[in-house]
Amino acid sequence: MKGRPVAQHDSATETNNRPQAAPAYTADRRGFIIAAVGLALLAAHSGVPSPLFPLYAEQWGLTPLMISSVFAAYILGLVITLLTTGALSDHIGRRPVAVVALLCAAASMFVMAMADGFSHLVIARILQGVASGLGFGTLGAALLDYSPAWKHAKVAMINGALPPASLGLGAVLSGVLVQYFPRPFQTPYLVILIPLLLACLAACALKEKHPRRPGALRSLVPSLMIPQEVRERFFVAVGALCASWALVGLYLGIGPTVSKTLLHIQSPAMGALAIFALTGTGALTGLLTFRIAAEKVMAAGAVALVLGVGAIAAAVALESAWLFFVASVIGGVGFGAGFQGGLRSVFELLPPRQRGGTLSSVYLVSYMAFGVPTLVAGLMIPGSGLQNVVFGYSILVVLLAIAAILLLLRTRSKRRRETRAALVGHRLRHWTPNPWPIRRKFRHAWAPKLTPTHDSRQVRGAGSRTSVRACPPAHRLEFS
């Protein structure tokens, strides 16, 4: 039986022409752990010197201005590094930048341990700033690279909670080692040096999740990377970020001096514990507010910052140590909510290829608010007195928190106007005229009644919005 000839298909050709499915993404658990540990160590090593600043002042006769200069050296190294190499890992990969960051951190700890004067402290703090500038954005972006997309919200929470908690733990560890162990000027740095070296070796095994991109040299031009997708959210979050980190600058910059001079806390461990009360509470707040909308978290954080800073000023005025610790907890709630909410709002729309540069921009804004007020406070202490400087610093943080609230209210009002306009436009596009606009409160008085000539099956019941077009022309409607 003759039939239509059947075309013969080459199975290999058909397979080649078939669209290939994209390879499934697999999370790298080992890379995630290495990046998280490296990020925690970088944050911890930056908090180690804080409890030692009063001891340096006594041992080497450093003035408050010199102590502030040592603190400002860290900010200088960090800001320059963030401006120039913030997006470098987006081009050459996370691994080389992470390794260099951890090496610089280890070198800074070694210089600190061997320091015997003011100049060595400045050099070590600059190295610390370089390490933090290279590592915070790179390792924070690596946490996103090594986790699946559906976990990025949790990764944003980790990025917001891990550095503050590690910062406070580093200060507490340093205070305990200074108070209870021999060689207080060397032991804290050597203890943190060893994990940094081990983390550097582990970072050499990190796998790259994205191919290298051209333009590495061009990325070294000082710039602030804010992608179009997150630009509006970034500027809304600036107020909360600045207010949060300005408060941390108060604690890490002049906090140990305030604890010892004004609050009469002579124990380095207790002074460091006040720092941890702020940063640890901030980290815990980030964990507890994870499922709340980012804008609501930022607003609550700004209110808590106002209350906490007011309590700090009262504690300093009354010279009350216990009130200072309570105020630190309240301020920690504001710090954690403000920083976590701002970071999460940016993370939600962050492009994968610009993660390192955008995170570096977030940290740049945060650390500018962290360092510049502290430097100005150090300059003003000799002329105005430590207590008055704390009051002025508190007013600055309150103003920044109020600015954050105003930015959030402006954004909320703008969104409401846009939603209302969109709703009105939708109604106008889908509006059809109703010849019987019966209001609900006159429903019974104006309800149509059927005359005997009507067929009740053709008209809806009394009280319904009956249309004339639904009734045949021969039928009449009477109203009572």
N, C-alpha and C positions, 0 to 999 in steps of 0.2 A: 504494500500500500504506500503510495507516494504521499508524502506530506511536505509541509513547508520546511526548508532547510534550517537547521538549528545552528546559530552562530557559536563557534567554539571560542571560549575565553581562556586566556592564559591566566592560571591562578596566581602566578608570581606577579604578573603585571597588575592584576586586580588588587593584590595585596599592597603593592607599592603605591597605587593610586588612591588607596583608601586613606583618609586622614588619620594620622597617628595621634593617639591620646597623649596628653601632657603627662610627664612622669609625676607620680604621686609624691607629695612632700613627706619627708620623714624627719621627725624631730631628732636632734642630737642631744641626748641627755648628758653625756659627758662634757660636751662643749658648753652646755648651759651651766653646769655646776662649776666648771673652771672659770667661766666669765663672772658668775655670781660671787665666787670666793675672791677673785681678783678685785672686783668692784668693792667688796666689803673691806678688804685689806687697804685699798687706796683711801677709802674714807676714814678708816681707823688710824692710819699713819698720819693723816693730817690733823687729828685731834690729840696726838700724843704730847706735843710740846706745851699745850695750854696750861696744865697744872704746874709746869716748871717755870713759867714766866716770873712769878714773884721771887722764886729762889734765885733765878739769874739776876734779878735786880739787887738782891741782897749780896750775892756772891761777887758780882763784878761791878756793882755800883751803877747799874743802868737806870736811866731816868725814864719816866712814863713815855716821853717822846721816843726814846730809843726802843722801848718795848713795842710801841705802836709801829715803829719803822720795821721792826722784825716781822710783825704781823702783816704789814703792808707789802713786804717783799714777797710773801706767799701770793697775795692777790695780784701783784704785778706779773709774776711768772705765769700765773694761771690765766689772766686776761689776755696777755700777749699770745700765749699758746692757743687759747680757744679762738682768737681772732684769725690766726694764721693756719693752724693745722686742724681746726675743728671738723672740717669735711674731708680730711685726708684719708681716713679709713674707708670712706665711700668709694675711693678711687683705687687704692693699693691693697685694700683688704683689712680685716680686723686684726689678724694675727701679728703682723710686724709692728703695728702701732701699739697694740696691747703689750707686747714684749718690751718695747722701748719704755713705755710708761712704767711698768713694774721695775725695770732696771733703774730708772731715774728715782723711783721711790726708795729702792734699796740703797742707792748711793746717798740720798739725802739723810737716811737714818744713820749711815756710817759717818757722814760728816758731822751730824749732830752729836754722835757718841764721842767723837774725837775733838769737839769744839772746845776752845779755851778763850774765846773772846767774842766781841760783838760781830766782827766781820765774818766769822765762821757761821754764826747763826743766820746772818743775812744770806750767805751763799746756800746754806742748807734749805732755808725756806724758799728760795727761788727754785731750787731743784724740786721741792715738794709741789710748788705751784705748777711747774712744767709737767710733773707726773700726773697731777690731778687733771690738768687741762687736756692731756693726751688720753687719759684713761676713762674719765667719767662718760664722755659721749661715746667713745668706742665700745667700751664694755657694756654700757646700757643698750646700745644698738645691737651688740652681739646677743644679748638676752632675747631680743626680738627675733634675730636671725635663727637662733637655735630652738625656737618654740613654734608650734603650729599657729596659724592665724586665729583660730578660735580661742586661743589662750592669751592673746595679746592684751586683753583687758587685765588679766591677772598679772601679766608681766609688767604692765604699767604700774600696778600697785606695788610690785616688788621693787621697781626702779625708784618709786617714791619713798618706800619704807626702809629699804636696806641701807642706803648711805647715811641717813640721820641716825639710825640705830647703831651702826658701826662707828660713826663719829663719836657718839656718847660713850660707847664701850671702850674705844681707844683712850678717851680721856680718863675714864674710871680705872682702867688697867694701869695707865701711867701713874695716876695718883696713888694707887695701892702700892705699886713697885717703888715709888719715890719714898713713901712713908715707912714701909716695913722691910725693905731690902737694902743691902749695902750698895754703895756707888750709885746714888740716885741720879747723877747726871749722865750715866752710861747705860744702866740696866734697862730702862724702858725702851730705848732705841734698839739695843741688841736683841731684845725679846721679839720685837716686831720685825727686825731685819731678816731673821731666819725664815718665817713664813712667806715673806715677800720674795726671797730667792727661790723657794720651792714653787710658788705660784708662777714665777717667771719661767721656770723650766716646764711647768705644765702648760703654759700658754703657747709654747712652741709646738704643741700637738693640736692646736685648734684648727678646725677645717673651715675653709672659706665656703660660704653659702651663695655668694654672688660673684660673677666674673669681674675681673678688673675693668675699670673704665678709664678712658683717656682723660687728660686734663688735670693730672695730679699737681703739676707745677703751677698751673693757673689757680688751683684751689688754695695755694699758699698766700695769695694776695689777701690782706686783711679784709674781712667781710663778715656780714651777719646773715646767715642763711635762714630765711623764713619762707617756705614754699607757699604758693598761692592758696593751696587747699586748707592750710591751717593759719593763715595770716590773721584773719579776724579773731579767731579763738586765742591766738598768741597774744594779741594786744589786749584782749579782755583779761587774760590771766596775768599780765605784767604786774598789776597792782597787788594781787595776792602773793605772787612770787617775791616781789621786793619787800613787802611788809614782813613776810615770814622769815626771809633770810637776813633782814636787818636785825631782827631780834636775836638770831643765832650769832651774828657778829658781835652784839653786845656781850653775850655770854663767853664766847671764845676769845674775844679781844681784850676786854677789860673786866670780864666777869671774875676771874681769879683774884685780881686786885681789889675789886669791890667786896668779894667775900672776906678777904683777909683784913682789909682796912676799915670798911664801914660796918660789916656784919660780924666782925671778930671771929671768923671761922679760921682757925690756925691750921687745921688738918688739911693737907693736900687732897686726901681721899674724899673728905666731905665736900671740899670745893669742887672736885670733879663730879661728885654725885649730883650736885646742883645742875651741872651741864647735862648729865644723863637724864635727870628729871625732865628737862626740856626736850631733848632729842628722842629719848626713849618713849615718852608720852606721844611725841609727834609720830613716831613709827607705828605705835599701837593705834593711834587715831586713824592713820591711813588704812590699816587692816580692818578696822571696825566700820569704816564708811565706804567700803569698797563697792557695795551695791546701791549706794545713793547717788543721784545725779551729780555730776561734777560741779555744776554751777551752784547747787544748793550747798555742797560741801565747802566751796570757796566762800560763800556768803557767811556760813556758820563760823568758818575759820577767821574771817575778818572781825566778826563780833567778839569771838574769844580772844583775839589778839588785843583788842581795845581793853577788855576786862583784865587780861593777864598783865599787860604793861602798866595799867593803872595800879594793880596790886603790887607790882615790882617797885614802882615809885613810892608807894606807901610803906613797903617793907624797908626800903633804904632810908626813908624819912624817920621811921620809928626804930631803925637799927634792929629789926626783928628777923632772926635767922629762920624761924619756923614759918613766918609769913612769906619769906622769900622762896622757900621750897614749895609752898602751896601755890604761890604766883607762878613758879616755874612750871608746875603741872598744868595750870590753866593756860599759860602761854604756849606750852607744848601742844595742847589741843589745837590752838590757833595755828601754830606752825605746821603741824601735820596736816590739818584740813586745808590750809591755804596752799601749801606746796603740793600735796597729793591731788587736790582738785584741779589746780592749774596744769599739772603734768598730765593727768588723765584726759583733760579736755583737748590737749594738743595731740596726745597719742592716738585718739580715736580716728583721726583723719590723716595720720602721718604716712607719706609716701615711702615705700620700701627702699628706694634707691637714695633717699635723702635723710635717712634716719640719723646717721652720725652727725651730720652738719646741723640738723634741726635740734637735736639734743644738746649739742655744744652751744647753740644759741640760747637755749633755755638756761643752761648752767652759767653762761656768760652774764645774762641779766641778773640771775640769782646772786652770783658771787660779786658783781659790782655793788649790789645793795648790801652784801655781806661785808665788803672790805672798805669801801669809801667812807661810810659814816664812822667806822672804827678809827680810821686814820685821822679824820677830822676831830674825833673825840680825844685822841691822844695829843693832838696839837693844842687843844683847848684846856686840858687838865691843869697844866702849870699856872695858867692865868685865872681860870674860873673855879677851880676846885673839882674834886672827883664827884662829889654829891650833886653839884649843879649840872655837871656834864651828864650824869645819869638821868636827871630830870629832863634836860634838853633832848637826849637820845630817846627817851620815852615819848615825848611829844612828837618826834619825827616818826616813830613807828605808828603811833595813833593816826597821824595824818595820812600815812601810806595805807593803813587799813581802811580809813574812811574813803580814800580815793578808790580802793578796790571795791567797796560797796557801791559807790556811785557808778563805776564802770559796769558792774553787774546789773544795776537797776536800769541803766541806759540800754544795755543789750536786751534785757527783758522787755522793756517798753517798745523797743524797735521790733522785736519779734512779734509782740502782740499786734502792733499796727500792720505788719506784713501779713499775719494770719487773718486779721479782720478784712484787709483789702482782698486777700485771696478768696475768702468766704463770700464776700459781696460779689466779686467777679464770677464766682461759680454759680451763685443764685441768679445773676442776670443772664448768664448764658443758658441756663436751664429753666427759666421762668416761662410759664404758660398762663395766659389770663384766665381767671375764674369768674364767670358771670354772677355767681352767688357767693360772695365773700362773707359767709355767715360767721360772726364772732361767737366764741364759745359761750360767753356769758348771756347772749341773747339766743342761745340755741333753741330753747323750748318755745320762746315767744314767736320766733320767725321760722319755725320748722315748717316745711311744706306739707300740706295735707292732700290726699288723693280725693278727687271727685268720684262720684259713682261711675263715671264713664271710663275710669282708669283701670287698667289691669295691674293689680298689685305686684305681679311677678316682674313687671318691667321697670319698676322704680324701687330704689332702696328705701329702707325704713325711715320713719320720721326721725328728724334730728341729724340725718346724714347730709353731707354736702352734695346735694343732687344737682346735676348739671342739666341745663335745658337741652343740650345736644343729646343727652341720653334718653330723652323722652320723644315719642313720635309727635309730629306736628299737630295731630288731632287732639292730643291730650292737653288739658289745662291744669295749671297749678294754682291753688288758692291758698292764701295766707290768713291766719287768724290774727 
